[in-house]
């Protein structure tokens, strides 16, 4: 059973930076596509950034382009999301997810981690 555990969230002032990490229980990100999602209170979950198993970055949400960077370290079984120039609207619970091609969907999810941006 694949487990994903996020870390690195917290409270930061607007304009600041945070780096989220998502550690997998096995060698997941070398073989599966992966992504970061977020869900703010009262809003639907949205995909923030996505990266392929081959390190090709396939997606950034328009509102985070130029501010967020997705990356991974297969040797550490870890997915990252570097978040710079944070805005109040970035406040949300952030989730990492893994996408086995055979499943055709994001099958594995982390438990989520809170990111709060204050003014």
Order of alpha helices (4+ residues) and beta strands (2+ residues): beta-beta-beta-beta-beta-beta-beta-beta-beta-beta-beta
